[in-house]
Amino acid sequence: MRRRTRVTLNCKRCGKEFTAKPSHIAMGFGKYCSRLCSQLSMRNGKSVACDICGKEVYRSSKFLEKSKSKKFFCTKRCQTLWRNQLYVGDKHRNWKHGRATYRSAMKRDSRPKECVVCKTSDTRVLAVHHKDRNRKNDILDNLAWLCFNCHFLVHHYDVGQDLDLLRPRS
């Protein structure tokens, strides 16, 4: 009966003592005590603190280099909290001189919240359309509900222009 020999080694990452077969060592294995230590040794990033909650989170070196703000977050929730504090009002990229109150006025209006072209009532996909295509004309008679799809078609392919609801009142 042949006796199997093992060699005692120390893990290159954590220093823990472990045993390996000489044939594995000859093939280049036997450097780490576990798969976890092997995977962790290949990491080339570092742990950083979340800018909102302070929780430690690992980021790769490529991720660290690509960051424009040099701020890191543990979750999308923390990132959104930071973004909502920073990009509000005139700092928001869609800011139009404070003239965005027509959406809330349309929500308070008694008209049904449905697309005037396709009649969908899913409020998640509804947008406000300016009938005369003048964004500064925020009179309620000039506004109509359209879903995103119909809104695109109205602006780019003149779909629904035969509807009285999409003609500006003179």
PyRosetta script that sets phi, psi and omega in degrees:
from pyrosetta import init, pose_from_sequence

init()
pose = pose_from_sequence("MRRRTRVTLNCKRCGKEFTAKPSHIAMGFGKYCSRLCSQLSMRNGKSVACDICGKEVYRSSKFLEKSKSKKFFCTKRCQTLWRNQLYVGDKHRNWKHGRATYRSAMKRDSRPKECVVCKTSDTRVLAVHHKDRNRKNDILDNLAWLCFNCHFLVHHYDVGQDLDLLRPRS")
pose.set_psi(1, 133.3)
pose.set_omega(1, -176.7)
pose.set_phi(2, -90.4)
pose.set_psi(2, 133.8)
pose.set_omega(2, -178.9)
pose.set_phi(3, -92.8)
pose.set_psi(3, 131.8)
pose.set_omega(3, -179.8)
pose.set_phi(4, -86.4)
pose.set_psi(4, 129.9)
pose.set_omega(4, 179.6)
pose.set_phi(5, -101.4)
pose.set_psi(5, 149.0)
pose.set_omega(5, 177.0)
pose.set_phi(6, -133.2)
pose.set_psi(6, 149.8)
pose.set_omega(6, 179.9)
pose.set_phi(7, -110.2)
pose.set_psi(7, 137.7)
pose.set_omega(7, 177.7)
pose.set_phi(8, -90.4)
pose.set_psi(8, 128.4)
pose.set_omega(8, -178.3)
pose.set_phi(9, -131.7)
pose.set_psi(9, 168.2)
pose.set_omega(9, 173.1)
pose.set_phi(10, -110.3)
pose.set_psi(10, 137.6)
pose.set_omega(10, -179.7)
pose.set_phi(11, -63.9)
pose.set_psi(11, 134.3)
pose.set_omega(11, -179.3)
pose.set_phi(12, -69.3)
pose.set_psi(12, -20.4)
pose.set_omega(12, -177.5)
pose.set_phi(13, -95.8)
pose.set_psi(13, -54.5)
pose.set_omega(13, -173.0)
pose.set_phi(14, -103.9)
pose.set_psi(14, -12.2)
pose.set_omega(14, 178.4)
pose.set_phi(15, 83.7)
pose.set_psi(15, -0.3)
pose.set_omega(15, -179.3)
pose.set_phi(16, -67.5)
pose.set_psi(16, 142.6)
pose.set_omega(16, 179.9)
pose.set_phi(17, -81.8)
pose.set_psi(17, 135.9)
pose.set_omega(17, 178.8)
pose.set_phi(18, -149.2)
pose.set_psi(18, 168.1)
pose.set_omega(18, 179.6)
pose.set_phi(19, -113.8)
pose.set_psi(19, 150.1)
pose.set_omega(19, 178.5)
pose.set_phi(20, -145.0)
pose.set_psi(20, 154.5)
pose.set_omega(20, 177.7)
pose.set_phi(21, -74.5)
pose.set_psi(21, 144.3)
pose.set_omega(21, 177.5)
pose.set_phi(22, -59.2)
pose.set_psi(22, -34.7)
pose.set_omega(22, 179.7)
pose.set_phi(23, -66.8)
pose.set_psi(23, -33.8)
pose.set_omega(23, 177.7)
pose.set_phi(24, -69.7)
pose.set_psi(24, -38.6)
pose.set_omega(24, 178.8)
pose.set_phi(25, -65.1)
pose.set_psi(25, -39.0)
pose.set_omega(25, 179.3)
pose.set_phi(26, -64.2)
pose.set_psi(26, -30.3)
pose.set_omega(26, 179.2)
pose.set_phi(27, -84.6)
pose.set_psi(27, -2.4)
pose.set_omega(27, 178.5)
pose.set_phi(28, 101.8)
pose.set_psi(28, 1.6)
pose.set_omega(28, 176.9)
pose.set_phi(29, -90.8)
pose.set_psi(29, -174.3)
pose.set_omega(29, 176.3)
pose.set_phi(30, 82.0)
pose.set_psi(30, 28.3)
pose.set_omega(30, 178.5)
pose.set_phi(31, -99.5)
pose.set_psi(31, -26.0)
pose.set_omega(31, -174.3)
pose.set_phi(32, -127.3)
pose.set_psi(32, 150.6)
pose.set_omega(32, -175.9)
pose.set_phi(33, -76.7)
pose.set_psi(33, -22.3)
pose.set_omega(33, -178.2)
pose.set_phi(34, -152.7)
pose.set_psi(34, 169.4)
pose.set_omega(34, 176.5)
pose.set_phi(35, -64.8)
pose.set_psi(35, -35.6)
pose.set_omega(35, 179.5)
pose.set_phi(36, -61.5)
pose.set_psi(36, -46.4)
pose.set_omega(36, 178.0)
pose.set_phi(37, -63.2)
pose.set_psi(37, -37.2)
pose.set_omega(37, 178.7)
pose.set_phi(38, -63.7)
pose.set_psi(38, -45.8)
pose.set_omega(38, -179.7)
pose.set_phi(39, -67.7)
pose.set_psi(39, -41.3)
pose.set_omega(39, -179.3)
pose.set_phi(40, -66.7)
pose.set_psi(40, -29.1)
pose.set_omega(40, 179.9)
pose.set_phi(41, -71.8)
pose.set_psi(41, -22.4)
pose.set_omega(41, -179.6)
pose.set_phi(42, -82.3)
pose.set_psi(42, -10.7)
pose.set_omega(42, 179.0)
pose.set_phi(43, -67.4)
pose.set_psi(43, 139.8)
pose.set_omega(43, 178.3)
pose.set_phi(44, -123.8)
pose.set_psi(44, 15.5)
pose.set_omega(44, 178.4)
pose.set_phi(45, -100.3)
pose.set_psi(45, -153.6)
pose.set_omega(45, 177.7)
pose.set_phi(46, -153.9)
pose.set_psi(46, 165.6)
pose.set_omega(46, 177.0)
pose.set_phi(47, -87.0)
pose.set_psi(47, 134.0)
pose.set_omega(47, 178.4)
pose.set_phi(48, -127.8)
pose.set_psi(48, 158.1)
pose.set_omega(48, 179.5)
pose.set_phi(49, -88.8)
pose.set_psi(49, 139.5)
pose.set_omega(49, 175.5)
pose.set_phi(50, -64.0)
pose.set_psi(50, 134.0)
pose.set_omega(50, -176.9)
pose.set_phi(51, -70.8)
pose.set_psi(51, -15.5)
pose.set_omega(51, 179.7)
pose.set_phi(52, -98.4)
pose.set_psi(52, -55.4)
pose.set_omega(52, -173.5)
pose.set_phi(53, -104.1)
pose.set_psi(53, -12.1)
pose.set_omega(53, 178.1)
pose.set_phi(54, 84.0)
pose.set_psi(54, 0.8)
pose.set_omega(54, -179.7)
pose.set_phi(55, -66.3)
pose.set_psi(55, 139.0)
pose.set_omega(55, 178.5)
pose.set_phi(56, -73.5)
pose.set_psi(56, 133.8)
pose.set_omega(56, 179.7)
pose.set_phi(57, -142.4)
pose.set_psi(57, 138.5)
pose.set_omega(57, -178.8)
pose.set_phi(58, -83.8)
pose.set_psi(58, 135.8)
pose.set_omega(58, 175.2)
pose.set_phi(59, -132.9)
pose.set_psi(59, 137.4)
pose.set_omega(59, 179.6)
pose.set_phi(60, -69.8)
pose.set_psi(60, 160.4)
pose.set_omega(60, -178.7)
pose.set_phi(61, -64.5)
pose.set_psi(61, -34.3)
pose.set_omega(61, 177.4)
pose.set_phi(62, -63.5)
pose.set_psi(62, -42.4)
pose.set_omega(62, 177.7)
pose.set_phi(63, -63.7)
pose.set_psi(63, -40.7)
pose.set_omega(63, -179.8)
pose.set_phi(64, -64.8)
pose.set_psi(64, -38.4)
pose.set_omega(64, -179.4)
pose.set_phi(65, -71.4)
pose.set_psi(65, -36.7)
pose.set_omega(65, -174.6)
pose.set_phi(66, -77.0)
pose.set_psi(66, -15.6)
pose.set_omega(66, -175.9)
pose.set_phi(67, -66.7)
pose.set_psi(67, 124.1)
pose.set_omega(67, 178.4)
pose.set_phi(68, -78.5)
pose.set_psi(68, -40.4)
pose.set_omega(68, -176.1)
pose.set_phi(69, -84.9)
pose.set_psi(69, -15.3)
pose.set_omega(69, -175.3)
pose.set_phi(70, 58.7)
pose.set_psi(70, 29.3)
pose.set_omega(70, 175.4)
pose.set_phi(71, -116.4)
pose.set_psi(71, 141.9)
pose.set_omega(71, -175.9)
pose.set_phi(72, -129.9)
pose.set_psi(72, 146.8)
pose.set_omega(72, -174.1)
pose.set_phi(73, -133.1)
pose.set_psi(73, 149.9)
pose.set_omega(73, -178.9)
pose.set_phi(74, -80.2)
pose.set_psi(74, -30.2)
pose.set_omega(74, -178.3)
pose.set_phi(75, -143.0)
pose.set_psi(75, 167.6)
pose.set_omega(75, 174.8)
pose.set_phi(76, -63.4)
pose.set_psi(76, -31.7)
pose.set_omega(76, 179.6)
pose.set_phi(77, -61.0)
pose.set_psi(77, -46.7)
pose.set_omega(77, 178.8)
pose.set_phi(78, -65.4)
pose.set_psi(78, -39.5)
pose.set_omega(78, 178.7)
pose.set_phi(79, -63.2)
pose.set_psi(79, -40.9)
pose.set_omega(79, 180.0)
pose.set_phi(80, -66.5)
pose.set_psi(80, -39.8)
pose.set_omega(80, 177.0)
pose.set_phi(81, -59.5)
pose.set_psi(81, -43.8)
pose.set_omega(81, 178.5)
pose.set_phi(82, -64.3)
pose.set_psi(82, -46.8)
pose.set_omega(82, -177.4)
pose.set_phi(83, -63.3)
pose.set_psi(83, -39.2)
pose.set_omega(83, -179.0)
pose.set_phi(84, -69.1)
pose.set_psi(84, -25.1)
pose.set_omega(84, 176.2)
pose.set_phi(85, -76.9)
pose.set_psi(85, -33.6)
pose.set_omega(85, -172.4)
pose.set_phi(86, -89.8)
pose.set_psi(86, -46.2)
pose.set_omega(86, -173.2)
pose.set_phi(87, -103.1)
pose.set_psi(87, 73.3)
pose.set_omega(87, 177.1)
pose.set_phi(88, -124.4)
pose.set_psi(88, 157.9)
pose.set_omega(88, 176.9)
pose.set_phi(89, 61.2)
pose.set_psi(89, -132.2)
pose.set_omega(89, -175.8)
pose.set_phi(90, -70.4)
pose.set_psi(90, -11.9)
pose.set_omega(90, 176.4)
pose.set_phi(91, -83.2)
pose.set_psi(91, -13.0)
pose.set_omega(91, 178.7)
pose.set_phi(92, -73.7)
pose.set_psi(92, 139.9)
pose.set_omega(92, -174.2)
pose.set_phi(93, -69.7)
pose.set_psi(93, -17.6)
pose.set_omega(93, 177.5)
pose.set_phi(94, -99.4)
pose.set_psi(94, 13.2)
pose.set_omega(94, -177.9)
pose.set_phi(95, -65.5)
pose.set_psi(95, 129.9)
pose.set_omega(95, -179.5)
pose.set_phi(96, -124.8)
pose.set_psi(96, 64.1)
pose.set_omega(96, 176.3)
pose.set_phi(97, 55.5)
pose.set_psi(97, 32.2)
pose.set_omega(97, 176.7)
pose.set_phi(98, 77.2)
pose.set_psi(98, 8.4)
pose.set_omega(98, -175.6)
pose.set_phi(99, -98.6)
pose.set_psi(99, 68.8)
pose.set_omega(99, 177.3)
pose.set_phi(100, -129.8)
pose.set_psi(100, 21.3)
pose.set_omega(100, -176.6)
pose.set_phi(101, -80.5)
pose.set_psi(101, -10.7)
pose.set_omega(101, -178.4)
pose.set_phi(102, -65.2)
pose.set_psi(102, -28.4)
pose.set_omega(102, 179.4)
pose.set_phi(103, -66.0)
pose.set_psi(103, -45.5)
pose.set_omega(103, 179.7)
pose.set_phi(104, -69.6)
pose.set_psi(104, -31.7)
pose.set_omega(104, 176.4)
pose.set_phi(105, -65.6)
pose.set_psi(105, -39.4)
pose.set_omega(105, 178.0)
pose.set_phi(106, -66.0)
pose.set_psi(106, -36.2)
pose.set_omega(106, 179.0)
pose.set_phi(107, -65.4)
pose.set_psi(107, -33.2)
pose.set_omega(107, 180.0)
pose.set_phi(108, -82.3)
pose.set_psi(108, -15.2)
pose.set_omega(108, -177.3)
pose.set_phi(109, -68.1)
pose.set_psi(109, 155.7)
pose.set_omega(109, -176.1)
pose.set_phi(110, -80.5)
pose.set_psi(110, -8.9)
pose.set_omega(110, 179.7)
pose.set_phi(111, -64.1)
pose.set_psi(111, 146.6)
pose.set_omega(111, 179.0)
pose.set_phi(112, -64.7)
pose.set_psi(112, 141.7)
pose.set_omega(112, -179.7)
pose.set_phi(113, -86.2)
pose.set_psi(113, 80.8)
pose.set_omega(113, 178.3)
pose.set_phi(114, -148.6)
pose.set_psi(114, 153.7)
pose.set_omega(114, 179.5)
pose.set_phi(115, -65.2)
pose.set_psi(115, 129.2)
pose.set_omega(115, -177.7)
pose.set_phi(116, -74.2)
pose.set_psi(116, -14.0)
pose.set_omega(116, 179.0)
pose.set_phi(117, -93.0)
pose.set_psi(117, -58.2)
pose.set_omega(117, -174.1)
pose.set_phi(118, -101.8)
pose.set_psi(118, -3.7)
pose.set_omega(118, 175.8)
pose.set_phi(119, 67.7)
pose.set_psi(119, 18.8)
pose.set_omega(119, 175.4)
pose.set_phi(120, -71.2)
pose.set_psi(120, 141.7)
pose.set_omega(120, -178.1)
pose.set_phi(121, -115.0)
pose.set_psi(121, 16.5)
pose.set_omega(121, 177.5)
pose.set_phi(122, -75.0)
pose.set_psi(122, 106.6)
pose.set_omega(122, -174.4)
pose.set_phi(123, -66.5)
pose.set_psi(123, -16.3)
pose.set_omega(123, 178.7)
pose.set_phi(124, -68.8)
pose.set_psi(124, -22.6)
pose.set_omega(124, -176.2)
pose.set_phi(125, -113.4)
pose.set_psi(125, 11.7)
pose.set_omega(125, -178.7)
pose.set_phi(126, -90.6)
pose.set_psi(126, 140.1)
pose.set_omega(126, 176.6)
pose.set_phi(127, -129.6)
pose.set_psi(127, 160.5)
pose.set_omega(127, 178.4)
pose.set_phi(128, -94.8)
pose.set_psi(128, 129.6)
pose.set_omega(128, -179.3)
pose.set_phi(129, -108.8)
pose.set_psi(129, 134.9)
pose.set_omega(129, 173.4)
pose.set_phi(130, -90.2)
pose.set_psi(130, 117.0)
pose.set_omega(130, -174.4)
pose.set_phi(131, -61.6)
pose.set_psi(131, -41.0)
pose.set_omega(131, -179.3)
pose.set_phi(132, -88.3)
pose.set_psi(132, 4.2)
pose.set_omega(132, 178.2)
pose.set_phi(133, 63.1)
pose.set_psi(133, 21.7)
pose.set_omega(133, 176.4)
pose.set_phi(134, -106.2)
pose.set_psi(134, 108.2)
pose.set_omega(134, -175.8)
pose.set_phi(135, -66.4)
pose.set_psi(135, -17.0)
pose.set_omega(135, -179.9)
pose.set_phi(136, -86.7)
pose.set_psi(136, -12.9)
pose.set_omega(136, 179.8)
pose.set_phi(137, -90.5)
pose.set_psi(137, 91.5)
pose.set_omega(137, -174.3)
pose.set_phi(138, -100.0)
pose.set_psi(138, 24.5)
pose.set_omega(138, 176.9)
pose.set_phi(139, -70.0)
pose.set_psi(139, 139.0)
pose.set_omega(139, -175.5)
pose.set_phi(140, -58.7)
pose.set_psi(140, -32.3)
pose.set_omega(140, 178.4)
pose.set_phi(141, -66.8)
pose.set_psi(141, -18.9)
pose.set_omega(141, -179.6)
pose.set_phi(142, -91.7)
pose.set_psi(142, -2.3)
pose.set_omega(142, -174.4)
pose.set_phi(143, -110.9)
pose.set_psi(143, 147.7)
pose.set_omega(143, 177.3)
pose.set_phi(144, -146.5)
pose.set_psi(144, 151.4)
pose.set_omega(144, 175.9)
pose.set_phi(145, -83.1)
pose.set_psi(145, 131.8)
pose.set_omega(145, 173.0)
pose.set_phi(146, -137.9)
pose.set_psi(146, 145.3)
pose.set_omega(146, 172.5)
pose.set_phi(147, -75.2)
pose.set_psi(147, 163.4)
pose.set_omega(147, -176.4)
pose.set_phi(148, -57.8)
pose.set_psi(148, -40.1)
pose.set_omega(148, -178.5)
pose.set_phi(149, -64.8)
pose.set_psi(149, -50.9)
pose.set_omega(149, 179.9)
pose.set_phi(150, -65.0)
pose.set_psi(150, -35.1)
pose.set_omega(150, 178.2)
pose.set_phi(151, -60.7)
pose.set_psi(151, -43.7)
pose.set_omega(151, 177.2)
pose.set_phi(152, -63.2)
pose.set_psi(152, -46.0)
pose.set_omega(152, -178.7)
pose.set_phi(153, -63.6)
pose.set_psi(153, -37.7)
pose.set_omega(153, 179.1)
pose.set_phi(154, -64.9)
pose.set_psi(154, -41.4)
pose.set_omega(154, -177.3)
pose.set_phi(155, -77.9)
pose.set_psi(155, -32.5)
pose.set_omega(155, -173.7)
pose.set_phi(156, -105.1)
pose.set_psi(156, -21.8)
pose.set_omega(156, -176.7)
pose.set_phi(157, -130.0)
pose.set_psi(157, 8.8)
pose.set_omega(157, 179.6)
pose.set_phi(158, 53.7)
pose.set_psi(158, 35.5)
pose.set_omega(158, 175.9)
pose.set_phi(159, -74.7)
pose.set_psi(159, 138.8)
pose.set_omega(159, 175.3)
pose.set_phi(160, 80.9)
pose.set_psi(160, 7.6)
pose.set_omega(160, -179.1)
pose.set_phi(161, -71.3)
pose.set_psi(161, -16.3)
pose.set_omega(161, 178.2)
pose.set_phi(162, -78.6)
pose.set_psi(162, -11.5)
pose.set_omega(162, 178.7)
pose.set_phi(163, -77.4)
pose.set_psi(163, 133.6)
pose.set_omega(163, 178.1)
pose.set_phi(164, -62.7)
pose.set_psi(164, -28.1)
pose.set_omega(164, -177.8)
pose.set_phi(165, -68.4)
pose.set_psi(165, -19.5)
pose.set_omega(165, -179.0)
pose.set_phi(166, -103.4)
pose.set_psi(166, 3.2)
pose.set_omega(166, 176.9)
pose.set_phi(167, -93.2)
pose.set_psi(167, 134.8)
pose.set_omega(167, 175.5)
pose.set_phi(168, -66.8)
pose.set_psi(168, 142.1)
pose.set_omega(168, 178.1)
pose.set_phi(169, -80.1)
pose.set_psi(169, 136.2)
pose.set_omega(169, -179.0)
pose.set_phi(170, -96.0)
pose.dump_pdb("model.pdb")
